[in-house]
C-alpha cells in the first residue's frame, strides 16, 4: 500500500475479464455513484456522519448491500462509515449474527488535511465490485490522490 503523511493508505481496484456479466456493470455504477457522492460531501466543516450517509445513499437506493465500509478515516485513523447495509441480503449465513452495523460517529468535523479511504463496494448475491482510493479534505473541496482505482477496469 502507498503512504500519505506517514499513514498507510488504501487503494481498492476492481478488474473484470471479458465477457463481463451485466450485474458487475450495474454494481460498478452503484459503487461509482457512492464515490461521487462522497466527493460532493467531503468539505471542510461537514460532519463525518454526513459524508458516510451521502456515500450510503446510492447503495440503499439501489437496494444492494456492502461488506466493508464505504469510507473510513486514515488521518485520524479511527473512524469508519456504515458496514453491512442491507445485511439480510448477504447469502449463505445469518448476516445479523456475523455483521453489526454501527452508526458512524456524529460529531467529527472534517477539516483540511484529513485523509479518508473512499472504498465504495456494492454487492448482490455472490457478486461484488469494490473501487476507490485516498481522498484528502482540501481547503475548498476534495483532493483525490489517485483516480486509477476509482473505476472498474475491463480487460479482454
Secondary structure by P-SEA (a helix, b strand, c coil): ccccccbbbbbbbbbbcccccaaaaaaaaaaaaaaaaaaaaccccccaaaaaaaaaaaaaaaccccccccccccccccccccccccccccccccccccbbbbcccccccccccccccbbbbbbcccbbbbbcccccccccbbbbccccccbbbbcc
